[in-house]
Amino acid sequence: MTTFPKSWCFGVGCLAFEYKERPIEFTLGEWAAEVRASLEKISTIDEIDIAVENSQARYKQKASLAEGEVATSSAGAFLTQRFIPQVVGQRISFEISITSRLHEQFIGARKLRAERFRVDVHYAYYGPVAFIACLEPKAARGAGSAAVVLVRKFLADALEKSDGNIRLSVLGPSPFHASFYALPAQVDGEETISRFTWEEGPRAGYRSAAIHYSDLPDASSIDVWKELQWVLADEFSAFYAVMQRRLRRMKNNSLVFQQTEELVAASTAGGFKGWFTRVFKTAARSRGLGLLAMQAQLMTISDDEFAQERLTALPRETRTLGIALEEIKQASTYAETDAVDSALAMVKFLESGRSRDFEVAVIAASTTLGAVAGALAAVIAG
């Protein structure tokens, strides 16, 4: 194992290991064994450690799911991105070497001054969080976020080319838009009372944050690193859960917009065929769109409540540093309502127009039938 430095830079992302071809049924232990086997096929990875609780827990693929990525609601429309298996309390750690000659291929001209990295993936309460640390003291202080990009791209490429059955799945932003630097903290030669404190650093792009730790004599740097991850995991897991919900809303609003456009096209077609379609064939589609739009409204309310609960609860937790709170707040404020508002307005307009067109059709049909009946009566009487 590489000696862990006293000070190190690191970045945060949301990475998960999933099956390329998921079995219909598998245990958590079988999944963990597949992850280990796939990582072992990559020659530059070592020091693999996979901690699995309840390895006999079974997962069964639902018939309605394709590769576990997209779940379809009863309305047949709404999408929910999720990682399979969705586990809590598991941890995957390893070290990886990526030579500098490969850096340009994956991250361009950015200089990391590091070739050795430690990767820790925590399956926290709301989902997986990856912490990636540069293991060389000479690494650039702001290299943490770039290290996430490098490791993410290298690992995804290597796993994809491998004959193993595991792939890397990612939820953005990965990296989290900040670079972190951990270092011992002293004030006038005395150790700080708090185990961890942090301060915002100078900003020339992504945020930078220096995390100071009290350098206890009985704790090694790697022990500090593990403890720091435990402190940070919950708030970053909550951040990515909010981002996951935001992504779902964006996809669903896009679907609402698409169906609104299709309904507009069907309702503005000319000629008798277009009129007939508008009056007699778009009613079900219009009602379906209305339900879809109202579901989107309810989803926005639910997601906002979730984010507000996290923003209220996290600061009360003694181990939370609050580094990601501002990003959680910003992510939760996304509420693109234009598509939903347009859909509901379109449904209302079409319903009122359809009623008038239907009344006209009924009157016209009555008049025509009355004329035909009168003509037949005249013929019969004559």
KOLTOR-43982 format. One line per field, with one value per residue (C-alpha): residue in one letter; chain; y, x negated, z negated. Coordinates in steps of 0.02 Angstrom, whole numbers, plus 50000, padded with zeros to 5 digits. Layout:
N
rest [A  ...] $
kette [A  ...] $
yy [Y  ...] $
xx [X  ...] $
zz [Z  ...] $
// end
This chain:
382
rest [M  T  T  F  P  K  S  W  C  F  G  V  G  C  L  A  F  E  Y  K  E  R  P  I  E  F  T  L  G  E  W  A  A  E  V  R  A  S  L  E  K  I  S  T  I  D  E  I  D  I  A  V  E  N  S  Q  A  R  Y  K  Q  K  A  S  L  A  E  G  E  V  A  T  S  S  A  G  A  F  L  T  Q  R  F  I  P  Q  V  V  G  Q  R  I  S  F  E  I  S  I  T  S  R  L  H  E  Q  F  I  G  A  R  K  L  R  A  E  R  F  R  V  D  V  H  Y  A  Y  Y  G  P  V  A  F  I  A  C  L  E  P  K  A  A  R  G  A  G  S  A  A  V  V  L  V  R  K  F  L  A  D  A  L  E  K  S  D  G  N  I  R  L  S  V  L  G  P  S  P  F  H  A  S  F  Y  A  L  P  A  Q  V  D  G  E  E  T  I  S  R  F  T  W  E  E  G  P  R  A  G  Y  R  S  A  A  I  H  Y  S  D  L  P  D  A  S  S  I  D  V  W  K  E  L  Q  W  V  L  A  D  E  F  S  A  F  Y  A  V  M  Q  R  R  L  R  R  M  K  N  N  S  L  V  F  Q  Q  T  E  E  L  V  A  A  S  T  A  G  G  F  K  G  W  F  T  R  V  F  K  T  A  A  R  S  R  G  L  G  L  L  A  M  Q  A  Q  L  M  T  I  S  D  D  E  F  A  Q  E  R  L  T  A  L  P  R  E  T  R  T  L  G  I  A  L  E  E  I  K  Q  A  S  T  Y  A  E  T  D  A  V  D  S  A  L  A  M  V  K  F  L  E  S  G  R  S  R  D  F  E  V  A  V  I  A  A  S  T  T  L  G  A  V  A  G  A  L  A  A  V  I  A  G] $
kette [A  A  A  A  A  A  A  A  A  A  A  A  A  A  A  A  A  A  A  A  A  A  A  A  A  A  A  A  A  A  A  A  A  A  A  A  A  A  A  A  A  A  A  A  A  A  A  A  A  A  A  A  A  A  A  A  A  A  A  A  A  A  A  A  A  A  A  A  A  A  A  A  A  A  A  A  A  A  A  A  A  A  A  A  A  A  A  A  A  A  A  A  A  A  A  A  A  A  A  A  A  A  A  A  A  A  A  A  A  A  A  A  A  A  A  A  A  A  A  A  A  A  A  A  A  A  A  A  A  A  A  A  A  A  A  A  A  A  A  A  A  A  A  A  A  A  A  A  A  A  A  A  A  A  A  A  A  A  A  A  A  A  A  A  A  A  A  A  A  A  A  A  A  A  A  A  A  A  A  A  A  A  A  A  A  A  A  A  A  A  A  A  A  A  A  A  A  A  A  A  A  A  A  A  A  A  A  A  A  A  A  A  A  A  A  A  A  A  A  A  A  A  A  A  A  A  A  A  A  A  A  A  A  A  A  A  A  A  A  A  A  A  A  A  A  A  A  A  A  A  A  A  A  A  A  A  A  A  A  A  A  A  A  A  A  A  A  A  A  A  A  A  A  A  A  A  A  A  A  A  A  A  A  A  A  A  A  A  A  A  A  A  A  A  A  A  A  A  A  A  A  A  A  A  A  A  A  A  A  A  A  A  A  A  A  A  A  A  A  A  A  A  A  A  A  A  A  A  A  A  A  A  A  A  A  A  A  A  A  A  A  A  A  A  A  A  A  A  A  A  A  A  A  A  A  A  A  A  A  A  A  A  A  A  A  A  A  A  A  A  A  A  A  A  A  A  A  A  A  A  A  A] $
yy [50000  50173  50279  50405  50585  50703  50826  50776  50842  50751  50765  50697  50616  50493  50328  50155  49982  49894  49738  49755  49612  49598  49425  49403  49362  49383  49405  49554  49438  49382  49563  49606  49457  49516  49692  49622  49507  49651  49768  49633  49623  49800  49784  49957  49927  49849  49854  49808  49802  49771  49777  49692  49679  49546  49463  49341  49481  49440  49557  49508  49598  49659  49610  49792  49848  49847  49837  49916  50094  50152  50116  50152  50212  50148  50294  50221  50380  50439  50394  50358  50337  50223  50115  49927  49861  50003  49960  50051  50024  49945  50013  49980  50042  50021  50109  50146  50206  50310  50364  50545  50499  50446  50606  50705  50570  50583  50760  50860  50974  50989  50955  50847  50804  50638  50463  50366  50382  50303  50274  50248  50220  50231  50168  50295  50315  50407  50327  50303  50436  50419  50503  50507  50562  50600  50497  50597  50748  50839  50837  51007  51075  51100  50932  50846  50880  50840  50677  50627  50657  50561  50410  50410  50410  50288  50167  50175  50144  49999  49913  49934  49852  49713  49547  49567  49592  49757  49935  50104  50211  50397  50531  50711  50823  50708  50791  50891  51069  51091  51035  50991  50993  50908  50958  50959  51111  51205  51372  51451  51280  51203  51073  51132  51067  51014  50857  50939  51120  51196  51361  51422  51448  51566  51535  51538  51414  51273  51305  51260  51209  51176  51048  51055  50905  50891  50785  50659  50562  50393  50414  50388  50491  50347  50336  50523  50500  50362  50463  50617  50515  50456  50638  50695  50547  50595  50772  50723  50575  50696  50815  50678  50619  50795  50796  50627  50695  50851  50744  50646  50807  50872  50711  50710  50893  50855  50714  50832  50958  50824  50761  50939  50970  50809  50858  51032  50955  50837  50978  51101  50985  51054  50979  50866  50731  50854  50918  50741  50694  50851  50824  50636  50566  50685  50679  50532  50605  50772  50695  50590  50745  50833  50691  50687  50874  50861  50716  50828  50963  50838  50775  50952  50976  50809  50842  51015  50942  50812  50945  51058  50913  50878  51062  51068  50902  50904  51056  50972  50820  50842  50761  50867  51002  51086  51098  51042  51133  51279  51160  51061  51222  51275  51104  51101  51269  51199  51198  51215  51246  51314  51144  51095  51262  51255  51078  51122  51278  51174  51043  51177  51262  51101  51042  51205  51205  51023  51056  51194  51087  50942  51051  51112  50934  50879  51026  50994  50809  50849  50971  50848  50706  50820  50867  50686  50635  50773  50721  50540  50590  50692  50546  50425  50545  50585] $
xx [50000  49938  49892  50031  49965  49992  50077  50173  50292  50450  50611  50787  50903  51045  50981  51058  51019  51159  51178  51157  51280  51376  51432  51617  51572  51411  51346  51250  51101  51106  51108  50961  50863  50896  50836  50676  50645  50669  50554  50421  50419  50350  50162  50139  50263  50212  50251  50433  50544  50731  50831  51000  51135  51270  51188  51335  51460  51546  51594  51719  51744  51919  51993  52030  51849  51720  51543  51601  51579  51754  51912  52079  52228  52405  52433  52296  52196  52100  51916  51819  51631  51563  51412  51428  51395  51458  51367  51322  51167  51055  50881  50762  50583  50430  50276  50246  50096  50120  49959  49938  49929  50112  50168  50179  50288  50417  50404  50308  50168  50213  50064  50095  49916  49986  49996  50056  50233  50341  50525  50656  50837  50960  51137  51213  51395  51453  51334  51151  51017  50839  50689  50531  50367  50198  50068  49914  49864  49805  49983  50053  50157  50310  50293  50435  50576  50466  50415  50599  50614  50454  50497  50678  50633  50489  50590  50745  50636  50541  50698  50787  50642  50627  50715  50781  50965  50952  50963  50942  51099  51091  51210  51158  51083  50935  50828  50925  50878  50742  50565  50521  50359  50337  50197  50152  50218  50125  50157  50005  49927  50077  50193  50369  50510  50623  50574  50614  50637  50641  50623  50659  50505  50470  50582  50527  50655  50718  50730  50581  50593  50455  50504  50399  50388  50321  50166  50192  50034  50119  50202  50116  50156  50254  50358  50394  50441  50565  50641  50656  50751  50871  50900  50930  51027  51202  51206  51132  51250  51394  51326  51321  51495  51559  51466  51541  51716  51674  51617  51780  51881  51783  51815  51999  52023  51941  52067  52211  52146  52129  52306  52372  52290  52364  52537  52521  52473  52622  52740  52687  52696  52806  52949  53090  52971  52882  53048  53110  52949  52957  53138  53145  52968  52865  52973  52881  52711  52760  52818  52659  52553  52649  52617  52434  52417  52503  52389  52241  52310  52327  52151  52082  52171  52108  51929  51931  51993  51854  51720  51788  51791  51608  51560  51644  51578  51397  51339  51407  51296  51138  51025  51083  50963  51092  50978  51114  51263  51257  51250  51397  51496  51451  51491  51660  51713  51720  51904  51927  52114  52132  52163  52289  52380  52388  52456  52595  52640  52645  52757  52877  52881  52912  53047  53144  53118  53166  53329  53375  53324  53423  53577  53560  53541  53697  53799  53737  53776  53950  53984  53925  54025  54178  54163  54141  54291  54397  54348  54389  54557  54596  54549  54654  54802  54788] $
zz [50000  50045  49894  49869  49864  49717  49835  49991  50121  50168  50267  50251  50378  50395  50466  50453  50515  50608  50714  50901  50922  50760  50704  50672  50492  50394  50217  50152  50125  50307  50365  50252  50320  50499  50454  50378  50528  50650  50554  50542  50732  50739  50711  50637  50495  50329  50143  50179  50025  50037  49876  49897  49767  49785  49936  49952  49987  50151  50293  50425  50589  50620  50787  50828  50809  50947  50878  50717  50778  50817  50721  50804  50706  50728  50846  50955  50961  50809  50793  50634  50647  50513  50479  50465  50337  50229  50068  49907  49802  49933  49971  50115  50103  50214  50277  50459  50559  50717  50799  50850  51035  51024  50940  51101  51179  51039  50969  51097  51044  50860  50747  50595  50547  50485  50556  50404  50335  50201  50241  50106  50157  50013  50038  49919  49869  50025  50148  50193  50167  50231  50148  50253  50173  50252  50158  50204  50099  50256  50329  50376  50233  50346  50434  50342  50465  50615  50531  50525  50713  50749  50642  50701  50886  50869  50764  50876  51030  50951  50886  51053  51146  51017  51038  50860  50828  50732  50798  50717  50701  50666  50604  50637  50590  50567  50511  50385  50431  50301  50264  50086  49991  49822  49704  49520  49426  49291  49209  49125  49116  49029  49105  49144  49035  49178  49273  49440  49491  49664  49753  49928  50034  50180  50329  50510  50577  50468  50282  50175  49993  49868  49735  49577  49463  49286  49304  49164  49121  49122  49293  49460  49614  49690  49530  49545  49728  49687  49546  49658  49788  49653  49605  49785  49856  49797  49865  50033  50045  50014  50146  50278  50228  50262  50428  50471  50440  50540  50687  50677  50681  50830  50927  50882  50927  51093  51118  51074  51202  51335  51310  51310  51480  51549  51487  51562  51730  51725  51676  51811  51960  52100  52200  52150  52091  51977  51909  51879  51788  51681  51629  51609  51589  51481  51325  51246  51290  51217  51054  51046  51069  50933  50812  50860  50827  50658  50611  50655  50540  50397  50429  50415  50248  50183  50237  50158  49993  49998  50026  49890  49767  49805  49791  49621  49554  49613  49511  49354  49378  49275  49405  49553  49611  49725  49876  49999  49923  50045  50194  50125  50113  50290  50363  50276  50349  50526  50571  50759  50764  50942  51020  50887  50893  51083  51078  50956  51055  51215  51135  51072  51242  51337  51219  51238  51426  51441  51350  51473  51623  51556  51532  51712  51772  51677  51745  51921  51906  51837  51978  52109  52035  52023  52206  52257  52152  52228  52404  52369  52296  52452  52564  52465  52460  52644] $
// end
